[in-house]
Amino acid sequence: MLDLATGRGVFDIAGKQLEWAAWGARAPGRPVIVLLHEGLGCVALWRDFPERLAEASGCPVFAYSRAGYGQSDPADRPFPVDYMTRHAVDVLPDVLNAIGADSYVLMGHSDGATIAAEYAGRVEDFRVRGLVLMAPHFFTEPLGLAEIARAAEVFATTDLAAKMARYHRDPRATFAGWNDAWLNPAFKAWNVADVIDYIRVPALVIQGREDQYGTLAQVHEVETRSYAPVDLLVLDDCRHAPQFDQPQAVLDAVAEFCARLIRIEAAQPEGL
């Protein structure tokens, strides 16, 4: 079990040294919110959001950088088309075991949201009490693929690599791992929406109405296919990063969602 009071550190997961950080103290009956970053994210790129989330929800918050991101060890490249599924099935179980909590809420953004949903749909883990999915993707859309192709042009023609170097040990490898996978011709057929059919915990799904990487079809897929309760929050004046474009709305919604889960947990008869 990690001593989350230390604030940050490094742990060995699946043969890789991964950086992690934590905010807020553990408390009985309160799940640990595990943040899963987007395709070019890392611990540092959550900015002050985790601290604010811990304060708003009263729950401890934990974030880590996947291999190839932030200051974690390099990733094995090239990324396979099913890299999100592989992380959910092969890596995230070890992360949660290392944290050592009794209950979790998985909160992901973009790729991280997909990983969270895949974990809930593919891995039987009764410690996971709920999901917060921000701008998830379950299948490819022309809009998203066009934006990812445009990102490749921006990376090649601007100082984006230098900006990313403030946060990532090897920004070129970080960008290529994500961008090359999505622009692989085989990725056009990628679709993991079937995992939604197997999710059995409540979900809060958040998306910006102006999201440049995906349409509302992504979040409506969760709303129509999940057998568990789904709350949907669609935010105006919001693109692909709700936690930065509309932070207070996200904090309020997640705090209420977690409070509801805690109330449900407290009302369960002992042993259930």
N, C-alpha and C positions, 0 to 999 in steps of 0.2 A: 504494500500500500504506500502510495506517495504521501509525503508530508506536504500537503498543499499550503500550509502556513509559510513555507519558505518562499512562496511567491513565484519562483521560476526555476527551471533546471533542465536537465537532459535525461532521457531514459532510453534504454535499448529495446527497440520493438522490431521484431522480424529481422534481426541482424543489422539494423540501422539505428544510429544515434539521432533521436528526434528532440528538438527543443520544445519546451512547454512552459506555460505560465498559468497562474491561478489567482483568482480574486475572491475575497470573502471566505469566512470560516464555515466549516461544516457544521450543520445543526441537525438534530434528530428530526426526522419527518420531512426534511427538505431535500429534494433531489439535487444532484450536481448537474448543472447545465454544461454540456460539452459542445463547444463551438467548432464547427467543421468549415474550413475556409474555402473560398472559391478557387477557380482555376489558376489565378496568378496571385493568390493571397498567401498569408503566413501570419504568425502570431502578431508581429508588429503592425501589420496592416489592418488589424481590427481597431487600431487607434485607442480611443478612450471608451469605446463602446462596451467592452467586457466589464470594466469597473462600474460604469453607469448601470449596466444590466444587473450586476450583483446588488447594487444599492436599491434598484427599483423592485427587484423580485424577492430580495431577502434570501436568495439561493446562492451557494458558491458557484463560480463560473470557472471553467477549465478550457484552455485552448492549446493546440499544438500545431506545429508545422509538419506537413507530410514530407516524406523524403523528396529531395529536390527543391524544396521551398525554404525560404528564410535562411536560418543558420543550421538547418538539419543536414544530415548526410546527403550526398548526391543520390538521385534516383537511378534505377536501371532504365536505360533508354534503348530503343524508342518505346513510348508508352503504347501498350496494346489498345485496340479499340474498346475493350471491356475494362479499362483501367479503373473506372469507378467501382464496378462490381468487385474486382479483385481487392481493392482497398477495403471495401465494406466487409468482405468475407474473410480475407486473409490477414488484415492488419488491425482493423478497428476492434475486434474482440480482444486482442492483446492490450490495446490501449485502455479499454474499459477495465480489464482485469488489473492492470497496473495502477489505475486510479484507486480501485478498491472500494468504491461506494456501493451502498445497498440499492440505490435508485438513481436513474438518470433521465434527463430530458436531452435529446439530441437536437441541436439547433444548427442547421447548415445553411450556407449561402451558395447558390449556383451549383457548381460541382459538389460542394459540401452538402447541399440539400439533397442532391441525388444520392450521395453516399449514405446519408442518414436514412432516407426512405428505403434504399436497398438493404441496409442492415436490418431494419424493422421487418422487411418483407421476406428476407432470406435466412435470417439467423434467429433461432428461438432464444430469447434473452428476456426473462421476466423482470429484470432490473430496469428495462427501458419502459418508462411510464407514459411518455408522450414525445411528439415530434414538433419542431418548429421548422418549417421549410420556407426559406426565402428565395424567391426566383428559381425554383427547381426546374430541371429539364428531364424529361422522360423519353423524348424522341426529338429528332432533328427537324428543324424548320428552315426554309429558305432564308428568312430574315436573319436568323442566328448565324447560319453558315456564312452569309454575306458579311456580317459584322466581324466575324472571326477572320475572314480573308482580308478585310480592311485593316484589322489589327496587325496582320503580318506586314502590310505596306507601311503602316505607321512605325513599326519596330525597325524596319529596314531603312527608313528615310529620316528619322528624327532621333532625339537624344533619349528615347524611352529606355534604352538599355542602361544608360547612366543613372536615370531616375530609379530604375528598379534595383540598381546596385546598392542603394541605401538600405534595402530590406532583404535582398537575396544574395547568398554567397556567390552564386554563379547565375546572373540574370539571363544570359543567353541560353543556357541549358534549361532554366526554368521556363522561359518563354517557348522554346522549341518543343519541350516535352508536351505542353498543353496544346500549342497551336498546330504542331504536326499531326497530333492524334485527331483533332477535329477536322483538319483538312485532308486527312486520309480518305480517298474515294470510298473506302469500305464503310466509313462512318456515316454516310448518307442513309444507310439502312439501319443504323443503331436505334434500338427501341427497347426500353426496359419497363414500360408502363405496366406490364403484367405483375411486377412486384407489388403494386398498389393493392391488388386483389388479396394479398396475404398480410397486410398490415392490420393489426388488431389493437392498436392503441390510438388515443385521440391525437389529432394533428391540427396545428394552426398553420395555415398556408398564406404566405404574404407575397404580393407581387405589385410592382409599380405599373401603373396603366401605360406608361411610356417606356417600358422595358425594351431596350434595343436588341436584346438577345433572344427573347422569346415572347410569344403571344399568351393571352389568357387561356388558350387551349391547354397549356401545360397545367395550370392550377385547376381548371375545371375537370381535368382527367382525374385528379385526386378526389375532387368533390363527388364525382359520379361513380367512381369505382370502389372507393374505400367502404368497408363494412363497419368501420369504427367512426365515431363522430369527427366531423371536419368543420373547423371554423375558417372562413375565407375572408381575408382582408386585402382589398384592392385599393391602392393609394394613388390619388391624383398627384400631379407634379412630382412624379417619382419614376426614375429609370431603373437600372439594374441593381442598384445597391440601396434598398430601403433603409438599412441601418444608418446610412449617411444622408440620404435625401430627405427622409422623414423619420428622424431618430426618435422623437418623443412618441409618435404614434406607434412605432414598433415597440418601444420600451413599455408603454402602457398595455399594449395587447399581450405581450409576452408575460408581463407581471400578472395580469389577470388570468391568463391561461395556466400559469404555474400555480397560482393561488387556488384555482378550481381543482387542479390535480391533487393538491395537498389536502383540500377539503374532502375530496372523494376518498383519498387514501385513509384519512382519519376516520371516516365513517364506516370503513370496512370492518366487519367483525374480525377479531383476532384469529389468525391462522389462515385467512383467506387472501 
